[in-house]
Structure formats: C-alpha cells, structure tokens
Amino acid sequence: MVNIYEFEFECLCPADRRPNVHKAMVVSERCIPVEEINAAAKEVSEMAIYQEHAGVELGRRLRATIKLVGTHDGIKITSWYGPSC
C-alpha cells in the first residue's frame, strides 16, 4: 500500500525574508495521521528555510518521501527527499 498526501504550506526565504508557497506531496507506505502532517508543516513553516532544506525537514519529521514544488524569483524548483527518490 502506498499513501499520497498533498497540501500547500508557506516558508520564509532566509535570503530575502519573503514568504514562498510550496506544493507538497508526502509519499509513505504507512498511514500518517493528517494531524501529524499539519503539525510537521507548521513547524517547518515557522523556519526561515530554503525549499531544498524544507523537504529534508518534512521528510525527517514524517519518515516519508517528500516532493516540494515552488517558485522563487521566477524559477520553478522541484525537490525530492526520502528513500523513494
């Protein structure tokens, strides 16, 4: 069984302190309660963090594969983190 959870969240860019919106996909063979996903996203969204590192933080907290897609200064960034990459 594979579970896929999708949501959006915001982080502050550490370089210019502007908020960036990220589309996230969490892929896991285990069931992850949505409350756990929301809590992890809230923790990461309170950091000033680059998207590439935000995926790592979410993946560690949720023990899952993470795909993040976002745009910053006109450049679309897609980041994967986790064992299924």
C-alpha contacts under 8 A as a table, 3 or more apart, distances in Angstrom:
res1	aa1	res2	aa2	distance
1	M	29	E	5.67
1	M	30	R	7.78
2	V	27	V	6.92
2	V	28	S	5.73
2	V	29	E	4.55
2	V	30	R	7.29
3	N	26	V	7.92
3	N	27	V	5.76
3	N	28	S	5.27
3	N	29	E	5.96
3	N	30	R	7.04
3	N	31	C	6.79
4	I	25	M	6.62
4	I	26	V	5.55
4	I	27	V	4.70
4	I	28	S	6.62
5	Y	25	M	5.60
5	Y	26	V	5.02
5	Y	27	V	6.67
6	E	23	K	7.38
6	E	24	A	5.56
6	E	25	M	4.52
6	E	26	V	6.40
7	F	23	K	6.02
7	F	24	A	5.38
7	F	25	M	6.77
8	E	21	V	6.76
8	E	22	H	5.52
8	E	23	K	4.53
8	E	24	A	5.78
9	F	21	V	5.71
9	F	22	H	5.50
9	F	23	K	6.82
9	F	24	A	7.58
9	F	41	A	6.72
9	F	45	S	6.76
10	E	19	P	6.16
10	E	20	N	5.39
10	E	21	V	4.45
10	E	22	H	6.08
10	E	45	S	5.52
11	C	19	P	5.49
11	C	20	N	5.43
11	C	21	V	6.74
11	C	22	H	7.84
11	C	44	V	7.16
11	C	45	S	4.49
11	C	46	E	6.69
11	C	47	M	6.54
11	C	48	A	6.37
11	C	49	I	6.61
11	C	50	Y	7.99
11	C	51	Q	7.92
12	L	17	R	5.28
12	L	18	R	5.42
12	L	19	P	4.35
12	L	20	N	6.06
12	L	45	S	7.29
12	L	46	E	7.72
12	L	47	M	6.72
12	L	48	A	4.68
12	L	49	I	6.28
12	L	50	Y	7.90
13	C	16	D	5.77
13	C	17	R	4.82
13	C	18	R	5.50
13	C	19	P	6.15
13	C	20	N	6.63
13	C	48	A	5.58
13	C	49	I	5.69
13	C	50	Y	5.84
14	P	17	R	5.36
14	P	48	A	4.80
14	P	49	I	5.52
14	P	50	Y	6.62
17	R	48	A	7.22
20	N	70	G	7.22
20	N	71	T	7.35
20	N	72	H	6.94
21	V	70	G	6.21
21	V	71	T	7.66
22	H	51	Q	7.71
22	H	68	L	6.10
22	H	69	V	5.53
22	H	70	G	4.66
22	H	71	T	7.79
23	K	68	L	5.58
23	K	69	V	5.12
23	K	70	G	6.36
24	A	66	I	6.94
24	A	67	K	5.66
24	A	68	L	4.60
24	A	69	V	6.58
25	M	66	I	5.70
25	M	67	K	5.03
25	M	68	L	6.52
26	V	64	A	6.44
26	V	65	T	5.79
26	V	66	I	4.77
26	V	67	K	6.60
27	V	64	A	5.91
27	V	65	T	5.07
27	V	66	I	6.36
28	S	31	C	7.16
28	S	32	I	7.75
28	S	63	R	7.95
28	S	64	A	5.20
28	S	65	T	6.46
32	I	36	E	6.73
32	I	37	I	7.11
32	I	62	L	7.68
33	P	36	E	5.34
33	P	37	I	6.71
34	V	37	I	4.93
34	V	38	N	6.08
35	E	38	N	5.07
35	E	39	A	6.09
36	E	39	A	5.12
36	E	40	A	6.18
36	E	62	L	7.59
37	I	40	A	5.19
37	I	41	A	6.10
37	I	62	L	7.03
38	N	41	A	5.11
38	N	42	K	6.06
39	A	42	K	5.10
39	A	43	E	6.25
40	A	43	E	5.16
40	A	44	V	6.28
40	A	58	L	6.32
40	A	61	R	6.33
40	A	62	L	7.22
41	A	44	V	5.21
41	A	45	S	5.90
41	A	58	L	6.90
42	K	45	S	5.04
42	K	46	E	6.36
43	E	46	E	5.46
43	E	47	M	7.18
44	V	47	M	5.43
44	V	54	A	6.51
44	V	57	E	6.90
44	V	58	L	7.01
45	S	48	A	7.74
49	I	53	H	6.46
49	I	54	A	6.19
50	Y	53	H	5.41
50	Y	54	A	6.17
51	Q	54	A	4.87
51	Q	55	G	6.43
51	Q	68	L	7.33
51	Q	70	G	7.55
51	Q	77	I	8.00
51	Q	79	S	7.49
52	E	55	G	5.69
52	E	56	V	7.00
52	E	79	S	5.86
53	H	56	V	5.07
53	H	57	E	6.33
54	A	57	E	5.06
54	A	58	L	6.18
55	G	58	L	5.16
55	G	59	G	6.00
55	G	66	I	5.93
55	G	67	K	6.93
55	G	68	L	6.39
55	G	79	S	6.94
55	G	80	W	6.90
55	G	81	Y	5.95
56	V	59	G	5.11
56	V	60	R	6.17
56	V	66	I	7.76
56	V	81	Y	5.79
56	V	82	G	7.72
57	E	60	R	5.26
57	E	61	R	6.24
58	L	61	R	5.19
58	L	62	L	6.01
58	L	66	I	7.07
59	G	62	L	5.24
59	G	63	R	5.34
59	G	64	A	5.09
59	G	65	T	5.84
59	G	66	I	5.71
59	G	81	Y	6.46
59	G	82	G	6.26
60	R	63	R	5.13
60	R	64	A	7.21
63	R	82	G	7.98
64	A	82	G	6.11
64	A	83	P	7.48
65	T	80	W	7.23
65	T	81	Y	5.56
65	T	82	G	4.11
65	T	83	P	6.14
65	T	84	S	5.99
65	T	85	C	7.26
66	I	79	S	7.93
66	I	80	W	5.58
66	I	81	Y	5.14
66	I	82	G	6.30
67	K	78	T	7.08
67	K	79	S	5.61
67	K	80	W	4.49
67	K	81	Y	6.59
68	L	77	I	7.88
68	L	78	T	5.66
68	L	79	S	5.16
68	L	80	W	6.54
69	V	76	K	7.15
69	V	77	I	5.66
69	V	78	T	4.49
69	V	79	S	6.53
70	G	76	K	5.72
70	G	77	I	5.35
70	G	78	T	6.67
71	T	74	G	6.01
71	T	75	I	5.28
71	T	76	K	4.26
71	T	77	I	5.86
72	H	75	I	5.33
72	H	76	K	6.64
72	H	77	I	7.65
80	W	85	C	6.38
81	Y	84	S	7.96
81	Y	85	C	6.40
82	G	85	C	5.82
